[in-house]
Amino acid sequence: MAIDVKDAFKRYLRDREEQGTDWNYWVERNESVRSAVATFLGADPDEIAITTSASASINSIASAMDFTGSRNKVVISSFEFPTNAQIWYAQELRGAEVVRVPDRDGYIPAEDFESAIDEDTLLVAVTHVCFHNGAKLDIPAIAEIAKRKGAMMLVDGFQGLGTFEFDVRNAGVDFVVGGMLKYLLGSAGIAFLYVRDELIEKLVPTVTGWFAQADIFAMDNTRYDPSPSARRFETGTPPVPNSYAAEAGLKIMKEVGLSAIEYRINEITAAIIAEAKRAGYTLAVPDDPKRHGALITLRTHDEDALVQALENQGIITSCRAGNLRISPHFYNNSDDIDVLFGALRQHNHLLL
Ligand SMILES: Cc1ncc(COP(=O)(O)O)c(C=O)c1O
């Protein structure tokens, strides 16, 4: 956790003690996060909802979709984080049909979506970077197929945003979800949703609350009056302490700059891949830089034992689906890589 983020949490506690429930200041913090996220994505602040999780973002969109019309298919992939599959399978209770595009040899080329997306497809909802092996999908190419076939396109950017430059208009997507916990340096319990401006007023969420209304403080309990902006995809009291932290994290990201961050991450991930190959380890992620994100994954015999052994040596990694997940950020350097591979050499028996 960055020092500035830690200080932001302390500031929340101090303000809470000294100012009580300072709604105006709280709303300002939320608006500051909204603007920073918008800048970050190349979007307008009115196209951004601040939510409590990626799941809340996706559920809000799902609640606004009608699966009883001429299109009812939702195309996902085998790379999805559980949430972005489970929520769409839940919509089968409301008339949706989920189609899952499988990976082959650890990747899903964009052309594999060509036959899955058809004139019955309402939405394509896919991850940008796979949480268990780090593969990075070609989102602009998949979005082009979706658009050509008249479907909407949602990207789960949780494992990618903050590690490379991403612009919603260049990517050609309709919805983006992400959270502040990982590469955006913020906190758990705060996330966001981008909705392309033309779609906002067409989508009326049935998951709602007072912060989603046109006038939040109207306190009108006689009707539902959704905001004309993407704020309609929010619900109740914003995640206030987490917005202090997210604001601080996003400020650091802005100061360092995404192009510098992307450059550094490319250098570090290339070095990790080269070292892993030299050591004879098996990569679970494609080695083509266009096909992986910041997560580099190695096949293991016992992922839990390896993560624990590294943690005992002061190296924080994680594991998913039998893979060791190494997630460098811009603040890591070549010394960190040396330390990591020095430690891995002591645990060769746990690696494939
Ligand atoms: C790809 C992806 N999506 C979503 C999430 C988290 O979803 P939520 O904010 O609903 O917990 C994660 C968490 O690791 C993730 O990796």
The ligand as a Gaussian input file, in Angstrom:
#p B3LYP/6-31G(d) Opt

LIG

0 1
 C      -10.964000      -9.956000     -13.728000
 C      -11.582000      -9.616000     -12.397000
 N      -12.825000      -9.131000     -12.342000
 C      -13.397000      -8.812000     -11.170000
 C      -12.731000      -8.964000      -9.981000
 C      -13.340000      -8.591000      -8.664000
 O      -14.711000      -8.425000      -8.681000
 P      -15.424000      -7.742000      -7.445000
 O      -14.999000      -6.296000      -7.406000
 O      -16.863000      -7.889000      -7.725000
 O      -15.007000      -8.472000      -6.213000
 C      -11.434000      -9.482000      -9.989000
 C      -10.705000      -9.649000      -8.713000
 O       -9.646000     -10.113000      -8.615000
 C      -10.848000      -9.818000     -11.226000
 O       -9.620000     -10.318000     -11.281000

